[in-house]
Amino acid sequence: MLEGRVYSPPFVITVIGPVEEMTEALDSSQNVRLYREWVDHVGLGEKVETLQDTTLPAYAGPLAVDAAVSR
């Protein structure tokens, strides 16, 4: 669930940012490593692609902060 909406697999996640740093962050994440260990055992999947061009929809949600929490 993301922002109150339920998503079912397969998931497609498109991000914008520095490719090398984001790839390194994925590869060094303990959670991603654990997921990758289970890929073959339970029929999960993963495919990471680097796109030269993509179009993303404009954000249509609220622009005001509803709540702020001190951490």
PQR file of N, CA, C, O and H, with PARSE charges and radii, in Angstrom:
ATOM      1  N   MET A   1       0.857  -1.160   0.000 -0.4000 1.5000
ATOM      2  CA  MET A   1       0.000   0.000   0.000 -0.0000 2.0000
ATOM      3  C   MET A   1       0.909   1.231   0.000  0.5500 1.7000
ATOM      4  O   MET A   1       1.864   1.317   0.771 -0.5500 1.4000
ATOM      5  N   LEU A   2       0.590   2.172  -0.877 -0.4000 1.5000
ATOM      6  CA  LEU A   2       1.357   3.411  -0.987 -0.0000 2.0000
ATOM      7  C   LEU A   2       0.379   4.554  -1.139  0.5500 1.7000
ATOM      8  O   LEU A   2      -0.432   4.568  -2.065 -0.5500 1.4000
ATOM      9  H   LEU A   2      -0.186   2.102  -1.504  0.4000 1.0000
ATOM     10  N   GLU A   3       0.453   5.512  -0.234 -0.4000 1.5000
ATOM     11  CA  GLU A   3      -0.453   6.665  -0.232 -0.0000 2.0000
ATOM     12  C   GLU A   3      -1.915   6.224  -0.303  0.5500 1.7000
ATOM     13  O   GLU A   3      -2.714   6.818  -1.025 -0.5500 1.4000
ATOM     14  H   GLU A   3       1.112   5.501   0.518  0.4000 1.0000
ATOM     15  N   GLY A   4      -2.258   5.174   0.455 -0.4000 1.5000
ATOM     16  CA  GLY A   4      -3.639   4.714   0.545 -0.0000 2.0000
ATOM     17  C   GLY A   4      -4.114   3.865  -0.615  0.5500 1.7000
ATOM     18  O   GLY A   4      -5.287   3.495  -0.660 -0.5500 1.4000
ATOM     19  H   GLY A   4      -1.609   4.691   1.042  0.4000 1.0000
ATOM     20  N   ARG A   5      -3.250   3.548  -1.543 -0.4000 1.5000
ATOM     21  CA  ARG A   5      -3.636   2.747  -2.711 -0.0000 2.0000
ATOM     22  C   ARG A   5      -2.932   1.396  -2.652  0.5500 1.7000
ATOM     23  O   ARG A   5      -1.729   1.325  -2.397 -0.5500 1.4000
ATOM     24  H   ARG A   5      -2.297   3.849  -1.507  0.4000 1.0000
ATOM     25  N   VAL A   6      -3.692   0.320  -2.892 -0.4000 1.5000
ATOM     26  CA  VAL A   6      -3.137  -1.021  -2.872 -0.0000 2.0000
ATOM     27  C   VAL A   6      -2.548  -1.332  -4.242  0.5500 1.7000
ATOM     28  O   VAL A   6      -3.197  -1.125  -5.267 -0.5500 1.4000
ATOM     29  H   VAL A   6      -4.668   0.378  -3.099  0.4000 1.0000
ATOM     30  N   TYR A   7      -1.322  -1.826  -4.253 -0.4000 1.5000
ATOM     31  CA  TYR A   7      -0.650  -2.219  -5.487 -0.0000 2.0000
ATOM     32  C   TYR A   7      -0.385  -3.718  -5.422  0.5500 1.7000
ATOM     33  O   TYR A   7       0.060  -4.228  -4.393 -0.5500 1.4000
ATOM     34  H   TYR A   7      -0.794  -1.994  -3.421  0.4000 1.0000
ATOM     35  N   SER A   8      -0.655  -4.418  -6.510 -0.4000 1.5000
ATOM     36  CA  SER A   8      -0.397  -5.854  -6.586 -0.0000 2.0000
ATOM     37  C   SER A   8       0.684  -6.111  -7.616  0.5500 1.7000
ATOM     38  O   SER A   8       0.797  -5.379  -8.599 -0.5500 1.4000
ATOM     39  H   SER A   8      -1.016  -4.003  -7.345  0.4000 1.0000
ATOM     40  N   PRO A   9       1.488  -7.158  -7.396 -0.5600 1.5000
ATOM     41  CA  PRO A   9       2.570  -7.447  -8.340  0.2800 2.0000
ATOM     42  C   PRO A   9       2.044  -7.798  -9.716  0.5500 1.7000
ATOM     43  O   PRO A   9       0.918  -8.280  -9.835 -0.5500 1.4000
ATOM     44  N   PRO A  10       2.818  -7.572 -10.745 -0.5600 1.5000
ATOM     45  CA  PRO A  10       4.199  -7.084 -10.711  0.2800 2.0000
ATOM     46  C   PRO A  10       4.235  -5.572 -10.495  0.5500 1.7000
ATOM     47  O   PRO A  10       3.345  -4.846 -10.938 -0.5500 1.4000
ATOM     48  N   PHE A  11       5.274  -5.114  -9.811 -0.4000 1.5000
ATOM     49  CA  PHE A  11       5.459  -3.702  -9.524 -0.0000 2.0000
ATOM     50  C   PHE A  11       6.420  -3.109 -10.544  0.5500 1.7000
ATOM     51  O   PHE A  11       7.415  -3.733 -10.913 -0.5500 1.4000
ATOM     52  H   PHE A  11       5.997  -5.703  -9.451  0.4000 1.0000
ATOM     53  N   VAL A  12       6.118  -1.921 -10.987 -0.4000 1.5000
ATOM     54  CA  VAL A  12       7.036  -1.168 -11.833 -0.0000 2.0000
ATOM     55  C   VAL A  12       7.305   0.135 -11.096  0.5500 1.7000
ATOM     56  O   VAL A  12       6.391   0.920 -10.843 -0.5500 1.4000
ATOM     57  H   VAL A  12       5.310  -1.414 -10.687  0.4000 1.0000
ATOM     58  N   ILE A  13       8.566   0.353 -10.757 -0.4000 1.5000
ATOM     59  CA  ILE A  13       8.954   1.553 -10.025 -0.0000 2.0000
ATOM     60  C   ILE A  13       9.923   2.323 -10.906  0.5500 1.7000
ATOM     61  O   ILE A  13      10.964   1.798 -11.302 -0.5500 1.4000
ATOM     62  H   ILE A  13       9.308  -0.285 -10.962  0.4000 1.0000
ATOM     63  N   THR A  14       9.584   3.555 -11.209 -0.4000 1.5000
ATOM     64  CA  THR A  14      10.452   4.397 -12.017 -0.0000 2.0000
ATOM     65  C   THR A  14      10.967   5.524 -11.130  0.5500 1.7000
ATOM     66  O   THR A  14      10.186   6.211 -10.470 -0.5500 1.4000
ATOM     67  H   THR A  14       8.738   3.981 -10.888  0.4000 1.0000
ATOM     68  N   VAL A  15      12.289   5.712 -11.116 -0.4000 1.5000
ATOM     69  CA  VAL A  15      12.886   6.757 -10.289 -0.0000 2.0000
ATOM     70  C   VAL A  15      13.774   7.643 -11.147  0.5500 1.7000
ATOM     71  O   VAL A  15      14.248   7.239 -12.208 -0.5500 1.4000
ATOM     72  H   VAL A  15      12.923   5.155 -11.652  0.4000 1.0000
ATOM     73  N   ILE A  16      13.987   8.846 -10.668 -0.4000 1.5000
ATOM     74  CA  ILE A  16      14.868   9.799 -11.340 -0.0000 2.0000
ATOM     75  C   ILE A  16      15.996  10.116 -10.378  0.5500 1.7000
ATOM     76  O   ILE A  16      15.747  10.432  -9.215 -0.5500 1.4000
ATOM     77  H   ILE A  16      13.602   9.174  -9.805  0.4000 1.0000
ATOM     78  N   GLY A  17      17.221  10.037 -10.843 -0.4000 1.5000
ATOM     79  CA  GLY A  17      18.337  10.372  -9.978 -0.0000 2.0000
ATOM     80  C   GLY A  17      19.636   9.817 -10.508  0.5500 1.7000
ATOM     81  O   GLY A  17      19.697   9.298 -11.622 -0.5500 1.4000
ATOM     82  H   GLY A  17      17.423   9.780 -11.788  0.4000 1.0000
ATOM     83  N   PRO A  18      20.681   9.932  -9.698 -0.5600 1.5000
ATOM     84  CA  PRO A  18      22.010   9.474 -10.114  0.2800 2.0000
ATOM     85  C   PRO A  18      22.071   7.943 -10.169  0.5500 1.7000
ATOM     86  O   PRO A  18      22.003   7.278  -9.136 -0.5500 1.4000
ATOM     87  N   VAL A  19      22.199   7.397 -11.363 -0.4000 1.5000
ATOM     88  CA  VAL A  19      22.093   5.956 -11.605 -0.0000 2.0000
ATOM     89  C   VAL A  19      23.111   5.163 -10.783  0.5500 1.7000
ATOM     90  O   VAL A  19      22.742   4.195 -10.117 -0.5500 1.4000
ATOM     91  H   VAL A  19      22.254   7.937 -12.203  0.4000 1.0000
ATOM     92  N   GLU A  20      24.363   5.553 -10.820 -0.4000 1.5000
ATOM     93  CA  GLU A  20      25.388   4.776 -10.119 -0.0000 2.0000
ATOM     94  C   GLU A  20      25.150   4.736  -8.615  0.5500 1.7000
ATOM     95  O   GLU A  20      25.288   3.682  -7.994 -0.5500 1.4000
ATOM     96  H   GLU A  20      24.662   6.340 -11.360  0.4000 1.0000
ATOM     97  N   GLU A  21      24.797   5.863  -8.031 -0.4000 1.5000
ATOM     98  CA  GLU A  21      24.558   5.917  -6.590 -0.0000 2.0000
ATOM     99  C   GLU A  21      23.333   5.095  -6.199  0.5500 1.7000
ATOM    100  O   GLU A  21      23.346   4.405  -5.179 -0.5500 1.4000
ATOM    101  H   GLU A  21      24.685   6.719  -8.535  0.4000 1.0000
ATOM    102  N   MET A  22      22.270   5.167  -7.010 -0.4000 1.5000
ATOM    103  CA  MET A  22      21.056   4.405  -6.693 -0.0000 2.0000
ATOM    104  C   MET A  22      21.286   2.908  -6.865  0.5500 1.7000
ATOM    105  O   MET A  22      20.783   2.113  -6.071 -0.5500 1.4000
ATOM    106  H   MET A  22      22.260   5.727  -7.838  0.4000 1.0000
ATOM    107  N   THR A  23      22.030   2.515  -7.880 -0.4000 1.5000
ATOM    108  CA  THR A  23      22.347   1.105  -8.081 -0.0000 2.0000
ATOM    109  C   THR A  23      23.188   0.585  -6.925  0.5500 1.7000
ATOM    110  O   THR A  23      22.960  -0.521  -6.435 -0.5500 1.4000
ATOM    111  H   THR A  23      22.438   3.161  -8.525  0.4000 1.0000
ATOM    112  N   GLU A  24      24.151   1.374  -6.492 -0.4000 1.5000
ATOM    113  CA  GLU A  24      24.990   0.999  -5.356 -0.0000 2.0000
ATOM    114  C   GLU A  24      24.153   0.865  -4.081  0.5500 1.7000
ATOM    115  O   GLU A  24      24.372  -0.047  -3.284 -0.5500 1.4000
ATOM    116  H   GLU A  24      24.335   2.273  -6.890  0.4000 1.0000
ATOM    117  N   ALA A  25      23.204   1.769  -3.893 -0.4000 1.5000
ATOM    118  CA  ALA A  25      22.339   1.698  -2.716 -0.0000 2.0000
ATOM    119  C   ALA A  25      21.487   0.429  -2.735  0.5500 1.7000
ATOM    120  O   ALA A  25      21.302  -0.203  -1.695 -0.5500 1.4000
ATOM    121  H   ALA A  25      23.026   2.510  -4.541  0.4000 1.0000
ATOM    122  N   LEU A  26      20.972   0.052  -3.892 -0.4000 1.5000
ATOM    123  CA  LEU A  26      20.216  -1.202  -4.006 -0.0000 2.0000
ATOM    124  C   LEU A  26      21.096  -2.394  -3.670  0.5500 1.7000
ATOM    125  O   LEU A  26      20.710  -3.266  -2.892 -0.5500 1.4000
ATOM    126  H   LEU A  26      21.122   0.565  -4.737  0.4000 1.0000
ATOM    127  N   ASP A  27      22.281  -2.423  -4.262 -0.4000 1.5000
ATOM    128  CA  ASP A  27      23.188  -3.555  -4.067 -0.0000 2.0000
ATOM    129  C   ASP A  27      23.683  -3.677  -2.630  0.5500 1.7000
ATOM    130  O   ASP A  27      23.996  -4.779  -2.179 -0.5500 1.4000
ATOM    131  H   ASP A  27      22.595  -1.714  -4.893  0.4000 1.0000
ATOM    132  N   SER A  28      23.758  -2.573  -1.911 -0.4000 1.5000
ATOM    133  CA  SER A  28      24.273  -2.623  -0.533 -0.0000 2.0000
ATOM    134  C   SER A  28      23.163  -2.750   0.513  0.5500 1.7000
ATOM    135  O   SER A  28      23.455  -2.887   1.701 -0.5500 1.4000
ATOM    136  H   SER A  28      23.503  -1.678  -2.277  0.4000 1.0000
ATOM    137  N   SER A  29      21.907  -2.708   0.094 -0.4000 1.5000
ATOM    138  CA  SER A  29      20.795  -2.805   1.038 -0.0000 2.0000
ATOM    139  C   SER A  29      20.618  -4.238   1.539  0.5500 1.7000
ATOM    140  O   SER A  29      20.511  -5.174   0.746 -0.5500 1.4000
ATOM    141  H   SER A  29      21.670  -2.597  -0.871  0.4000 1.0000
ATOM    142  N   GLN A  30      20.590  -4.396   2.854 -0.4000 1.5000
ATOM    143  CA  GLN A  30      20.377  -5.719   3.448 -0.0000 2.0000
ATOM    144  C   GLN A  30      19.006  -6.274   3.051  0.5500 1.7000
ATOM    145  O   GLN A  30      18.881  -7.471   2.793 -0.5500 1.4000
ATOM    146  H   GLN A  30      20.677  -3.636   3.498  0.4000 1.0000
ATOM    147  N   ASN A  31      17.985  -5.428   2.999 -0.4000 1.5000
ATOM    148  CA  ASN A  31      16.647  -5.892   2.612 -0.0000 2.0000
ATOM    149  C   ASN A  31      16.609  -6.370   1.162  0.5500 1.7000
ATOM    150  O   ASN A  31      15.972  -7.378   0.858 -0.5500 1.4000
ATOM    151  H   ASN A  31      18.087  -4.455   3.209  0.4000 1.0000
ATOM    152  N   VAL A  32      17.279  -5.660   0.279 -0.4000 1.5000
ATOM    153  CA  VAL A  32      17.321  -6.074  -1.131 -0.0000 2.0000
ATOM    154  C   VAL A  32      18.110  -7.371  -1.263  0.5500 1.7000
ATOM    155  O   VAL A  32      17.719  -8.257  -2.023 -0.5500 1.4000
ATOM    156  H   VAL A  32      17.796  -4.841   0.526  0.4000 1.0000
ATOM    157  N   ARG A  33      19.218  -7.491  -0.529 -0.4000 1.5000
ATOM    158  CA  ARG A  33      19.992  -8.742  -0.571 -0.0000 2.0000
ATOM    159  C   ARG A  33      19.156  -9.921  -0.110  0.5500 1.7000
ATOM    160  O   ARG A  33      19.200 -10.990  -0.717 -0.5500 1.4000
ATOM    161  H   ARG A  33      19.535  -6.771   0.088  0.4000 1.0000
ATOM    162  N   LEU A  34      18.394  -9.733   0.964 -0.4000 1.5000
ATOM    163  CA  LEU A  34      17.526 -10.798   1.471 -0.0000 2.0000
ATOM    164  C   LEU A  34      16.462 -11.160   0.437  0.5500 1.7000
ATOM    165  O   LEU A  34      16.202 -12.340   0.202 -0.5500 1.4000
ATOM    166  H   LEU A  34      18.359  -8.864   1.457  0.4000 1.0000
ATOM    167  N   TYR A  35      15.853 -10.162  -0.173 -0.4000 1.5000
ATOM    168  CA  TYR A  35      14.868 -10.407  -1.229 -0.0000 2.0000
ATOM    169  C   TYR A  35      15.500 -11.217  -2.358  0.5500 1.7000
ATOM    170  O   TYR A  35      14.917 -12.195  -2.826 -0.5500 1.4000
ATOM    171  H   TYR A  35      16.064  -9.203   0.019  0.4000 1.0000
ATOM    172  N   ARG A  36      16.677 -10.813  -2.789 -0.4000 1.5000
ATOM    173  CA  ARG A  36      17.343 -11.497  -3.897 -0.0000 2.0000
ATOM    174  C   ARG A  36      17.694 -12.933  -3.555  0.5500 1.7000
ATOM    175  O   ARG A  36      17.738 -13.784  -4.444 -0.5500 1.4000
ATOM    176  H   ARG A  36      17.150 -10.019  -2.409  0.4000 1.0000
ATOM    177  N   GLU A  37      17.947 -13.222  -2.276 -0.4000 1.5000
ATOM    178  CA  GLU A  37      18.208 -14.607  -1.871 -0.0000 2.0000
ATOM    179  C   GLU A  37      16.977 -15.489  -2.056  0.5500 1.7000
ATOM    180  O   GLU A  37      17.104 -16.686  -2.314 -0.5500 1.4000
ATOM    181  H   GLU A  37      17.912 -12.531  -1.554  0.4000 1.0000
ATOM    182  N   TRP A  38      15.795 -14.909  -1.926 -0.4000 1.5000
ATOM    183  CA  TRP A  38      14.551 -15.666  -2.023 -0.0000 2.0000
ATOM    184  C   TRP A  38      13.984 -15.735  -3.441  0.5500 1.7000
ATOM    185  O   TRP A  38      13.055 -16.501  -3.695 -0.5500 1.4000
ATOM    186  H   TRP A  38      15.692 -13.937  -1.715  0.4000 1.0000
ATOM    187  N   VAL A  39      14.525 -14.954  -4.357 -0.4000 1.5000
ATOM    188  CA  VAL A  39      13.996 -14.884  -5.728 -0.0000 2.0000
ATOM    189  C   VAL A  39      13.841 -16.271  -6.347  0.5500 1.7000
ATOM    190  O   VAL A  39      12.761 -16.602  -6.835 -0.5500 1.4000
ATOM    191  H   VAL A  39      15.280 -14.332  -4.151  0.4000 1.0000
ATOM    192  N   ASP A  40      14.880 -17.078  -6.338 -0.4000 1.5000
ATOM    193  CA  ASP A  40      14.828 -18.398  -6.964 -0.0000 2.0000
ATOM    194  C   ASP A  40      14.019 -19.401  -6.140  0.5500 1.7000
ATOM    195  O   ASP A  40      13.380 -20.290  -6.702 -0.5500 1.4000
ATOM    196  H   ASP A  40      15.757 -16.809  -5.941  0.4000 1.0000
ATOM    197  N   HIS A  41      14.042 -19.265  -4.820 -0.4000 1.5000
ATOM    198  CA  HIS A  41      13.377 -20.229  -3.946 -0.0000 2.0000
ATOM    199  C   HIS A  41      11.856 -20.182  -4.044  0.5500 1.7000
ATOM    200  O   HIS A  41      11.203 -21.223  -3.972 -0.5500 1.4000
ATOM    201  H   HIS A  41      14.561 -18.543  -4.363  0.4000 1.0000
ATOM    202  N   VAL A  42      11.290 -19.004  -4.206 -0.4000 1.5000
ATOM    203  CA  VAL A  42       9.829 -18.884  -4.183 -0.0000 2.0000
ATOM    204  C   VAL A  42       9.247 -18.250  -5.445  0.5500 1.7000
ATOM    205  O   VAL A  42       8.078 -17.862  -5.466 -0.5500 1.4000
ATOM    206  H   VAL A  42      11.821 -18.158  -4.265  0.4000 1.0000
ATOM    207  N   GLY A  43      10.058 -18.146  -6.489 -0.4000 1.5000
ATOM    208  CA  GLY A  43       9.544 -17.645  -7.765 -0.0000 2.0000
ATOM    209  C   GLY A  43       9.308 -16.152  -7.826  0.5500 1.7000
ATOM    210  O   GLY A  43       8.430 -15.686  -8.552 -0.5500 1.4000
ATOM    211  H   GLY A  43      11.007 -18.461  -6.471  0.4000 1.0000
ATOM    212  N   LEU A  44      10.089 -15.397  -7.068 -0.4000 1.5000
ATOM    213  CA  LEU A  44      10.000 -13.948  -7.148 -0.0000 2.0000
ATOM    214  C   LEU A  44      10.790 -13.481  -8.369  0.5500 1.7000
ATOM    215  O   LEU A  44      11.428 -14.288  -9.044 -0.5500 1.4000
ATOM    216  H   LEU A  44      10.803 -15.775  -6.479  0.4000 1.0000
ATOM    217  N   GLY A  45      10.748 -12.217  -8.643 -0.4000 1.5000
ATOM    218  CA  GLY A  45      11.507 -11.709  -9.774 -0.0000 2.0000
ATOM    219  C   GLY A  45      12.002 -10.305  -9.516  0.5500 1.7000
ATOM    220  O   GLY A  45      11.515  -9.606  -8.627 -0.5500 1.4000
ATOM    221  H   GLY A  45      10.230 -11.561  -8.094  0.4000 1.0000
ATOM    222  N   GLU A  46      12.970  -9.910 -10.304 -0.4000 1.5000
ATOM    223  CA  GLU A  46      13.512  -8.558 -10.219 -0.0000 2.0000
ATOM    224  C   GLU A  46      14.204  -8.245 -11.538  0.5500 1.7000
ATOM    225  O   GLU A  46      14.940  -9.070 -12.080 -0.5500 1.4000
ATOM    226  H   GLU A  46      13.365 -10.478 -11.026  0.4000 1.0000
ATOM    227  N   LYS A  47      13.959  -7.053 -12.041 -0.4000 1.5000
ATOM    228  CA  LYS A  47      14.660  -6.597 -13.231 -0.0000 2.0000
ATOM    229  C   LYS A  47      14.900  -5.103 -13.061  0.5500 1.7000
ATOM    230  O   LYS A  47      13.962  -4.331 -12.859 -0.5500 1.4000
ATOM    231  H   LYS A  47      13.361  -6.383 -11.601  0.4000 1.0000
ATOM    232  N   VAL A  48      16.154  -4.707 -13.144 -0.4000 1.5000
ATOM    233  CA  VAL A  48      16.512  -3.299 -13.030 -0.0000 2.0000
ATOM    234  C   VAL A  48      16.996  -2.842 -14.394  0.5500 1.7000
ATOM    235  O   VAL A  48      17.910  -3.431 -14.971 -0.5500 1.4000
ATOM    236  H   VAL A  48      16.916  -5.334 -13.308  0.4000 1.0000
ATOM    237  N   GLU A  49      16.373  -1.785 -14.905 -0.4000 1.5000
ATOM    238  CA  GLU A  49      16.742  -1.241 -16.213 -0.0000 2.0000
ATOM    239  C   GLU A  49      17.116   0.234 -16.056  0.5500 1.7000
ATOM    240  O   GLU A  49      16.546   0.944 -15.227 -0.5500 1.4000
ATOM    241  H   GLU A  49      15.630  -1.307 -14.436  0.4000 1.0000
ATOM    242  N   THR A  50      18.064   0.677 -16.850 -0.4000 1.5000
ATOM    243  CA  THR A  50      18.399   2.089 -16.911 -0.0000 2.0000
ATOM    244  C   THR A  50      17.797   2.646 -18.194  0.5500 1.7000
ATOM    245  O   THR A  50      18.153   2.224 -19.295 -0.5500 1.4000
ATOM    246  H   THR A  50      18.527   0.100 -17.523  0.4000 1.0000
ATOM    247  N   LEU A  51      16.893   3.587 -18.040 -0.4000 1.5000
ATOM    248  CA  LEU A  51      16.211   4.189 -19.186 -0.0000 2.0000
ATOM    249  C   LEU A  51      16.909   5.486 -19.577  0.5500 1.7000
ATOM    250  O   LEU A  51      17.300   6.269 -18.711 -0.5500 1.4000
ATOM    251  H   LEU A  51      16.604   3.929 -17.146  0.4000 1.0000
ATOM    252  N   GLN A  52      17.060   5.705 -20.840 -0.4000 1.5000
ATOM    253  CA  GLN A  52      17.622   6.973 -21.304 -0.0000 2.0000
ATOM    254  C   GLN A  52      16.588   8.082 -21.246  0.5500 1.7000
ATOM    255  O   GLN A  52      16.921   9.232 -20.960 -0.5500 1.4000
ATOM    256  H   GLN A  52      16.742   5.069 -21.542  0.4000 1.0000
ATOM    257  N   ASP A  53      15.334   7.743 -21.515 -0.4000 1.5000
ATOM    258  CA  ASP A  53      14.227   8.708 -21.499 -0.0000 2.0000
ATOM    259  C   ASP A  53      13.013   8.049 -20.881  0.5500 1.7000
ATOM    260  O   ASP A  53      12.785   6.853 -21.068 -0.5500 1.4000
ATOM    261  H   ASP A  53      15.063   6.808 -21.747  0.4000 1.0000
ATOM    262  N   THR A  54      12.236   8.819 -20.150 -0.4000 1.5000
ATOM    263  CA  THR A  54      10.961   8.348 -19.628 -0.0000 2.0000
ATOM    264  C   THR A  54      10.064   9.548 -19.396  0.5500 1.7000
ATOM    265  O   THR A  54      10.544  10.675 -19.274 -0.5500 1.4000
ATOM    266  H   THR A  54      12.421   9.790 -19.998  0.4000 1.0000
ATOM    267  N   THR A  55       8.782   9.312 -19.335 -0.4000 1.5000
ATOM    268  CA  THR A  55       7.808  10.360 -19.038 -0.0000 2.0000
ATOM    269  C   THR A  55       7.026   9.924 -17.815  0.5500 1.7000
ATOM    270  O   THR A  55       6.475   8.824 -17.780 -0.5500 1.4000
ATOM    271  H   THR A  55       8.391   8.397 -19.434  0.4000 1.0000
ATOM    272  N   LEU A  56       6.979  10.777 -16.825 -0.4000 1.5000
ATOM    273  CA  LEU A  56       6.250  10.487 -15.600 -0.0000 2.0000
ATOM    274  C   LEU A  56       5.086  11.451 -15.464  0.5500 1.7000
ATOM    275  O   LEU A  56       5.188  12.613 -15.857 -0.5500 1.4000
ATOM    276  H   LEU A  56       7.426  11.671 -16.853  0.4000 1.0000
ATOM    277  N   PRO A  57       3.965  10.969 -14.900 -0.5600 1.5000
ATOM    278  CA  PRO A  57       2.812  11.864 -14.741  0.2800 2.0000
ATOM    279  C   PRO A  57       3.102  12.943 -13.697  0.5500 1.7000
ATOM    280  O   PRO A  57       3.873  12.724 -12.763 -0.5500 1.4000
ATOM    281  N   ALA A  58       2.487  14.085 -13.865 -0.4000 1.5000
ATOM    282  CA  ALA A  58       2.632  15.161 -12.894 -0.0000 2.0000
ATOM    283  C   ALA A  58       1.933  14.768 -11.598  0.5500 1.7000
ATOM    284  O   ALA A  58       0.928  14.057 -11.625 -0.5500 1.4000
ATOM    285  H   ALA A  58       1.860  14.263 -14.624  0.4000 1.0000
ATOM    286  N   TYR A  59       2.453  15.220 -10.480 -0.4000 1.5000
ATOM    287  CA  TYR A  59       1.842  14.960  -9.181 -0.0000 2.0000
ATOM    288  C   TYR A  59       0.534  15.727  -9.082  0.5500 1.7000
ATOM    289  O   TYR A  59       0.489  16.925  -9.360 -0.5500 1.4000
ATOM    290  H   TYR A  59       3.269  15.797 -10.458  0.4000 1.0000
ATOM    291  N   ALA A  60      -0.533  15.035  -8.684 -0.4000 1.5000
ATOM    292  CA  ALA A  60      -1.851  15.661  -8.627 -0.0000 2.0000
ATOM    293  C   ALA A  60      -2.393  15.747  -7.203  0.5500 1.7000
ATOM    294  O   ALA A  60      -3.559  16.090  -7.007 -0.5500 1.4000
ATOM    295  H   ALA A  60      -0.496  14.062  -8.458  0.4000 1.0000
ATOM    296  N   GLY A  61      -1.559  15.438  -6.204 -0.4000 1.5000
ATOM    297  CA  GLY A  61      -2.014  15.452  -4.814 -0.0000 2.0000
ATOM    298  C   GLY A  61      -1.911  16.819  -4.183  0.5500 1.7000
ATOM    299  O   GLY A  61      -1.591  17.803  -4.851 -0.5500 1.4000
ATOM    300  H   GLY A  61      -0.611  15.159  -6.363  0.4000 1.0000
ATOM    301  N   PRO A  62      -2.188  16.877  -2.883 -0.5600 1.5000
ATOM    302  CA  PRO A  62      -2.121  18.158  -2.175  0.2800 2.0000
ATOM    303  C   PRO A  62      -0.682  18.670  -2.078  0.5500 1.7000
ATOM    304  O   PRO A  62       0.265  17.885  -2.018 -0.5500 1.4000
ATOM    305  N   LEU A  63      -0.534  19.983  -2.063 -0.4000 1.5000
ATOM    306  CA  LEU A  63       0.775  20.580  -1.952 -0.0000 2.0000
ATOM    307  C   LEU A  63       1.053  21.094  -0.538  0.5500 1.7000
ATOM    308  O   LEU A  63       2.189  21.436  -0.210 -0.5500 1.4000
ATOM    309  H   LEU A  63      -1.303  20.620  -2.111  0.4000 1.0000
ATOM    310  N   ALA A  64       0.018  21.145   0.292 -0.4000 1.5000
ATOM    311  CA  ALA A  64       0.176  21.626   1.666 -0.0000 2.0000
ATOM    312  C   ALA A  64       0.557  20.463   2.581  0.5500 1.7000
ATOM    313  O   ALA A  64       0.192  19.317   2.316 -0.5500 1.4000
ATOM    314  H   ALA A  64      -0.905  20.867   0.025  0.4000 1.0000
ATOM    315  N   VAL A  65       1.286  20.756   3.651 -0.4000 1.5000
ATOM    316  CA  VAL A  65       1.649  19.765   4.653 -0.0000 2.0000
ATOM    317  C   VAL A  65       0.448  19.572   5.562  0.5500 1.7000
ATOM    318  O   VAL A  65      -0.064  20.538   6.128 -0.5500 1.4000
ATOM    319  H   VAL A  65       1.582  21.687   3.865  0.4000 1.0000
ATOM    320  N   ASP A  66      -0.015  18.313   5.709 -0.4000 1.5000
ATOM    321  CA  ASP A  66      -1.158  18.016   6.578 -0.0000 2.0000
ATOM    322  C   ASP A  66      -0.727  17.890   8.034  0.5500 1.7000
ATOM    323  O   ASP A  66      -1.465  18.286   8.937 -0.5500 1.4000
ATOM    324  H   ASP A  66       0.400  17.528   5.249  0.4000 1.0000
ATOM    325  N   ALA A  67       0.452  17.345   8.267 -0.4000 1.5000
ATOM    326  CA  ALA A  67       0.932  17.147   9.627 -0.0000 2.0000
ATOM    327  C   ALA A  67       2.431  17.057   9.611  0.5500 1.7000
ATOM    328  O   ALA A  67       3.026  16.591   8.639 -0.5500 1.4000
ATOM    329  H   ALA A  67       1.051  17.023   7.534  0.4000 1.0000
ATOM    330  N   ALA A  68       3.046  17.503  10.684 -0.4000 1.5000
ATOM    331  CA  ALA A  68       4.494  17.379  10.830 -0.0000 2.0000
ATOM    332  C   ALA A  68       4.768  16.712  12.171  0.5500 1.7000
ATOM    333  O   ALA A  68       4.128  17.027  13.174 -0.5500 1.4000
ATOM    334  H   ALA A  68       2.563  17.882  11.474  0.4000 1.0000
ATOM    335  N   VAL A  69       5.717  15.799  12.181 -0.4000 1.5000
ATOM    336  CA  VAL A  69       6.040  15.057  13.391 -0.0000 2.0000
ATOM    337  C   VAL A  69       7.516  15.240  13.699  0.5500 1.7000
ATOM    338  O   VAL A  69       8.353  15.067  12.813 -0.5500 1.4000
ATOM    339  H   VAL A  69       6.237  15.543  11.366  0.4000 1.0000
ATOM    340  N   SER A  70       7.852  15.585  14.925 -0.4000 1.5000
ATOM    341  CA  SER A  70       9.235  15.711  15.351 -0.0000 2.0000
ATOM    342  C   SER A  70       9.791  14.332  15.646  0.5500 1.7000
ATOM    343  O   SER A  70       9.136  13.531  16.312 -0.5500 1.4000
ATOM    344  H   SER A  70       7.172  15.726  15.645  0.4000 1.0000
ATOM    345  N   ARG A  71      10.987  14.043  15.162 -0.4000 1.5000
ATOM    346  CA  ARG A  71      11.601  12.737  15.409 -0.0000 2.0000
ATOM    347  C   ARG A  71      12.860  12.896  16.170  0.5500 1.7000
ATOM    348  O   ARG A  71      13.526  11.907  16.475 -0.5500 1.4000
ATOM    349  H   ARG A  71      11.520  14.694  14.621  0.4000 1.0000
TER
END
